[in-house]
C-alpha cells in the first residue's frame, strides 16, 4: 500500500470511529406538554364526570407551583396544618426540575434574580432553605455560593448573524450608538430614582413601587410613544426593545405601556450591566415542599400531618 493511500484510509477509519463515538454520546431530546391533553379534554367535554371520592381538608391549595407551595409554607408557619395541595398536570409547575444521575436541571424557570430588599418574603424563604446564610434582610446578604450563577455574557442575533452585547453594534453609526447609550443612561436613572413617597420607581413586588405621578404617567402611554417623546429613534434600539416586549409580554412595544417596558429593562439591564449574580432554581420547589411537610409550630421541628401533593385526576 502506498503511503498516501494508508494515510487516507486511516483518516477515514478514524473519522468513522469518532462519528460513532459522538453518536453514542448524543442525548435523545424529548418534548413535554404538561396539561395539554387535560386542557383539551376540559375544552371539549360536554359534562364533567361524577366525583369518585370525597376529601375533607381545612385548606385546599390548587396548584403545586411556587405560588401554591409558598402559600402552604406560610400557612404551615402559622400553625395551619391540615393542607391539601392538588398538583395539577405538572408537579411544581414552572419551578419544576429533573435529575440525570447526580445532575439536577430545571424544566421550567431557570434562575431567580437576586431579590431586592423589598422582596423580603423571597429572602425569608431563601434563608429558611439555607441558600441565604446570614443577614437575609440586609443590603448584601451572604449567599451559599453553590447556588449562585453569574449573569451571562450577552449576545444578540441580528440580521442572521450573532453579535456581542445587548444591542447590534456591527456597522452601527455613531448616532445610533449615542441613542443606545442615552437609553441605558435613562434606565440607570430610573434604577436609582425615588418618588415623593420615598419608594423606588420600579420594584418587585410591584405594589411596593412608587405611586408618584411622574412614574404612574408612564403607564398611560405606550413604550413606543414614550420613545418617540424622548427622541430615541435608532432602528437597532427600536428593534431590540420591541423584541424585549415580545419576549416578556407577548406584545409589541406599541402595545405595552412605557411603565411596563422600562420596569423590565431596568431590572434586567441594570443587573446584567453591573454583573450581578443570579440563583439557580433547581430544587427550590422540593425544598419548599420539605419545609411545608416538616414545619411545626414556630420553633418546633416535628413532622407535620400535611397531605401534599395530590395529583389532579
C-alpha positions as CSV (number, residue, x, y, z in Angstrom):
1,X,0.0,0.0,0.0
2,X,1.3,3.4,-0.9
3,X,1.9,5.9,2.0
4,X,-0.7,8.3,0.6
5,X,-3.4,5.5,0.5
6,X,-2.5,4.4,4.0
7,X,-2.9,7.9,5.4
8,X,-6.3,8.4,3.7
9,X,-7.6,5.0,4.8
10,X,-6.5,5.6,8.5
11,X,-8.1,9.1,8.4
12,X,-11.4,7.6,7.1
13,X,-11.4,4.9,9.8
14,X,-10.5,7.4,12.5
15,X,-13.3,9.8,11.3
16,X,-15.8,7.0,11.3
17,X,-14.8,5.9,14.8
18,X,-15.1,9.4,16.1
19,X,-18.5,9.8,14.4
20,X,-19.7,6.5,16.1
21,X,-18.4,7.7,19.4
22,X,-20.2,11.1,19.2
23,X,-23.4,9.4,18.0
24,X,-23.3,7.2,21.2
25,X,-22.9,10.3,23.3
26,X,-26.0,12.0,21.8
27,X,-28.8,12.7,24.3
28,X,-32.2,11.9,23.0
29,X,-34.4,15.0,23.1
30,X,-38.0,14.9,24.4
31,X,-40.7,17.5,24.4
32,X,-43.1,17.7,27.3
33,X,-46.6,19.2,27.1
34,X,-47.9,19.1,30.7
35,X,-51.6,19.8,30.9
36,X,-52.2,19.8,27.1
37,X,-54.3,16.7,27.0
38,X,-56.2,17.6,30.2
39,X,-56.9,21.1,28.8
40,X,-58.2,19.8,25.5
41,X,-60.4,17.3,27.4
42,X,-61.9,20.0,29.5
43,X,-62.4,22.2,26.5
44,X,-64.2,19.5,24.6
45,X,-66.1,17.8,27.5
46,X,-69.9,18.4,27.5
47,X,-70.2,17.4,31.1
48,X,-67.9,16.5,34.0
49,X,-67.9,13.0,35.5
50,X,-69.4,12.4,38.9
51,X,-66.9,12.6,41.8
52,X,-65.4,9.2,42.8
53,X,-64.1,10.3,46.2
54,X,-64.7,12.9,48.9
55,X,-61.8,14.5,50.8
56,X,-62.2,16.9,53.7
57,X,-59.5,19.4,54.5
58,X,-59.1,22.7,56.3
59,X,-57.4,24.4,53.3
60,X,-57.3,23.3,49.7
61,X,-54.5,24.8,47.5
62,X,-55.0,24.4,43.8
63,X,-51.6,24.0,42.2
64,X,-48.2,23.0,43.5
65,X,-46.2,25.6,41.7
66,X,-44.1,28.1,43.6
67,X,-47.2,30.2,44.5
68,X,-49.1,27.2,45.9
69,X,-46.0,25.9,47.7
70,X,-45.3,29.4,49.2
71,X,-48.9,29.6,50.4
72,X,-48.7,26.2,52.0
73,X,-45.3,27.1,53.6
74,X,-46.7,30.4,55.1
75,X,-49.9,28.7,56.4
76,X,-47.8,25.9,58.0
77,X,-45.6,28.5,59.7
78,X,-48.8,30.0,61.2
79,X,-49.9,26.6,62.6
80,X,-52.5,25.7,59.9
81,X,-51.6,22.0,59.4
82,X,-54.5,20.4,57.6
83,X,-53.5,21.3,54.0
84,X,-54.1,19.6,50.7
85,X,-52.2,20.5,47.6
86,X,-53.6,19.5,44.3
87,X,-50.6,19.5,42.0
88,X,-52.2,19.7,38.6
89,X,-50.8,18.3,35.4
90,X,-47.1,19.1,36.3
91,X,-46.0,18.9,39.9
92,X,-44.2,22.1,40.9
93,X,-45.4,24.0,37.8
94,X,-42.9,26.5,36.4
95,X,-40.5,25.7,39.2
96,X,-40.2,22.0,38.2
97,X,-36.8,20.3,37.8
98,X,-35.4,16.9,37.0
99,X,-32.3,14.9,37.5
100,X,-29.9,12.9,35.4
101,X,-27.9,10.9,37.9
102,X,-26.4,13.5,40.3
103,X,-27.0,16.4,37.9
104,X,-30.1,18.5,38.6
105,X,-31.6,20.6,35.8
106,X,-34.6,22.9,35.6
107,X,-37.5,22.1,33.3
108,X,-39.3,25.4,33.9
109,X,-37.8,28.7,35.1
110,X,-34.0,28.5,35.1
111,X,-33.0,31.1,37.6
112,X,-34.1,33.6,40.2
113,X,-32.7,37.1,40.2
114,X,-31.2,38.1,43.5
115,X,-34.2,39.5,45.4
116,X,-34.4,43.2,46.2
117,X,-34.8,44.4,49.8
118,X,-38.5,44.9,49.1
119,X,-38.8,41.2,48.2
120,X,-38.5,40.3,51.9
121,X,-40.8,37.2,51.5
122,X,-38.4,35.7,48.9
123,X,-35.4,36.4,51.2
124,X,-37.2,34.8,54.1
125,X,-37.8,31.7,52.0
126,X,-34.2,31.5,50.8
127,X,-33.0,32.0,54.3
128,X,-35.1,29.0,55.6
129,X,-33.8,27.0,52.6
130,X,-30.2,27.7,53.8
131,X,-29.4,29.5,50.5
132,X,-29.0,32.8,52.3
133,X,-26.6,32.0,55.1
134,X,-26.6,35.3,57.0
135,X,-28.2,38.8,57.2
136,X,-31.2,37.9,54.9
137,X,-32.8,41.3,55.1
138,X,-29.6,43.4,54.9
139,X,-28.2,45.3,52.0
140,X,-25.8,42.5,51.0
141,X,-26.9,39.1,52.4
142,X,-24.4,36.2,52.4
143,X,-25.4,33.5,49.9
144,X,-24.3,29.9,49.7
145,X,-22.1,30.2,46.6
146,X,-23.1,26.7,45.4
147,X,-26.5,28.2,44.3
148,X,-25.2,31.3,42.6
149,X,-24.5,31.7,38.9
150,X,-23.0,34.8,37.3
151,X,-25.0,37.0,34.9
152,X,-24.1,35.7,31.4
153,X,-22.2,37.5,28.7
154,X,-24.9,38.8,26.4
155,X,-25.1,38.3,22.6
156,X,-27.8,39.1,20.1
157,X,-28.9,37.6,16.8
158,X,-29.4,40.4,14.3
159,X,-29.6,40.2,10.5
160,X,-28.8,36.4,10.6
161,X,-25.5,37.0,12.5
162,X,-24.6,36.8,16.1
163,X,-23.1,39.9,17.7
164,X,-21.7,40.5,21.2
165,X,-23.7,42.6,23.7
166,X,-27.3,43.6,24.2
167,X,-27.7,45.6,21.0
168,X,-26.4,45.2,17.5
169,X,-23.1,47.1,17.2
170,X,-21.5,46.0,13.9
171,X,-21.8,48.7,11.2
172,X,-23.9,50.8,13.5
173,X,-23.5,54.6,13.1
174,X,-22.2,56.9,15.8
175,X,-25.7,58.5,16.1
176,X,-27.3,55.1,16.8
177,X,-24.6,54.3,19.4
178,X,-25.4,57.6,21.0
179,X,-29.1,56.6,21.3
180,X,-28.1,53.3,22.8
181,X,-26.0,55.0,25.5
182,X,-28.7,57.6,26.2
183,X,-31.3,54.9,26.7
184,X,-29.1,52.9,29.1
185,X,-28.4,56.2,31.0
186,X,-32.1,56.7,31.4
187,X,-32.6,53.1,32.6
188,X,-29.8,53.7,35.1
189,X,-31.5,56.9,36.3
190,X,-34.9,55.1,36.8
191,X,-33.0,52.4,38.7
192,X,-32.0,54.8,41.4
193,X,-34.9,57.3,41.2
194,X,-37.3,57.6,44.1
195,X,-40.7,59.2,44.1
196,X,-42.2,61.7,46.5
197,X,-43.3,58.8,48.7
198,X,-39.7,57.7,49.1
199,X,-40.2,54.5,47.1
200,X,-38.2,53.4,44.1
201,X,-39.7,53.7,40.7
202,X,-39.8,50.0,39.8
203,X,-39.5,47.2,42.4
204,X,-40.8,43.7,42.9
205,X,-43.4,43.2,44.3
206,X,-45.0,45.8,42.0
207,X,-47.3,47.0,44.8
208,X,-44.3,48.5,46.5
209,X,-43.3,50.6,43.5
210,X,-43.6,54.4,43.9
211,X,-47.1,55.9,43.2
212,X,-45.5,59.2,42.3
213,X,-47.5,60.7,39.4
214,X,-44.3,61.2,37.2
215,X,-43.8,57.4,37.3
216,X,-47.5,56.4,37.1
217,X,-47.9,58.6,34.0
218,X,-45.7,56.2,32.2
219,X,-48.5,53.6,32.4
220,X,-50.8,55.8,30.3
221,X,-48.7,55.8,27.2
222,X,-47.2,53.0,25.1
223,X,-43.5,52.3,25.2
224,X,-43.2,53.3,21.6
225,X,-44.9,56.7,22.3
226,X,-42.5,57.3,25.2
227,X,-39.5,56.5,22.9
228,X,-41.0,59.0,20.3
229,X,-41.3,61.6,23.0
230,X,-37.6,61.3,24.2
231,X,-36.5,61.1,20.6
232,X,-34.8,57.7,20.8
233,X,-35.1,56.7,17.2
234,X,-32.2,54.4,16.5
235,X,-33.6,51.5,14.4
236,X,-31.4,48.9,16.2
237,X,-32.7,50.2,19.6
238,X,-36.3,50.1,18.5
239,X,-35.8,46.6,17.1
240,X,-34.2,45.4,20.4
241,X,-36.9,46.9,22.7
242,X,-39.7,45.6,20.5
243,X,-38.1,42.1,20.8
244,X,-37.9,42.5,24.6
245,X,-41.6,43.3,24.8
246,X,-42.5,40.3,22.7
247,X,-40.3,38.1,24.8
248,X,-41.5,39.4,28.2
249,X,-45.2,40.2,27.4
250,X,-46.0,38.6,24.1
251,X,-46.9,42.0,22.7
252,X,-45.2,44.6,20.5
253,X,-43.7,47.7,22.1
254,X,-46.6,49.8,20.7
255,X,-49.0,47.6,22.8
256,X,-47.1,47.7,26.1
257,X,-47.1,50.6,28.5
258,X,-43.9,52.6,28.9
259,X,-44.0,51.7,32.6
260,X,-44.0,48.0,31.9
261,X,-41.3,48.3,29.2
262,X,-39.0,50.4,31.4
263,X,-39.6,48.4,34.6
264,X,-38.4,45.1,33.0
265,X,-35.5,46.8,31.2
266,X,-34.4,48.5,34.5
267,X,-34.4,45.2,36.4
268,X,-32.7,43.1,33.8
269,X,-30.4,45.5,32.1
270,X,-29.1,47.1,35.2
271,X,-28.4,43.7,36.8
272,X,-26.6,42.5,33.7
273,X,-24.5,45.7,33.2
274,X,-23.4,45.5,36.9
275,X,-22.6,41.8,36.6
276,X,-24.8,40.7,39.3
277,X,-25.3,37.1,40.1
278,X,-28.4,35.0,39.9
279,X,-29.5,31.9,41.8
280,X,-30.4,28.6,40.3
281,X,-34.0,27.4,40.7
282,X,-33.1,23.7,40.7
283,X,-34.5,22.1,43.9
284,X,-36.4,25.2,45.0
285,X,-39.8,23.5,44.9
286,X,-38.6,20.4,46.6
287,X,-37.1,22.5,49.4
288,X,-40.3,24.4,49.9
289,X,-42.3,21.2,50.0
290,X,-39.9,19.8,52.6
291,X,-40.4,22.9,54.7
292,X,-44.2,22.5,54.5
293,X,-44.0,18.8,55.3
294,X,-41.8,19.3,58.4
295,X,-42.8,22.8,59.7
296,X,-44.4,22.5,63.1
297,X,-45.3,25.4,65.3
298,X,-42.8,28.2,65.4
299,X,-39.6,26.8,66.7
300,X,-40.9,23.2,66.6
301,X,-39.4,20.8,64.1
302,X,-41.9,18.0,64.5
303,X,-43.2,16.2,61.4
304,X,-46.5,17.7,60.2
305,X,-49.6,16.0,59.0
306,X,-49.7,17.7,55.7
307,X,-51.3,15.9,52.8
308,X,-49.3,17.1,49.7
309,X,-49.3,17.0,46.9
310,X,-52.3,15.1,45.5
311,X,-52.5,14.5,41.8
312,X,-55.4,16.0,39.9
313,X,-57.5,13.5,38.0
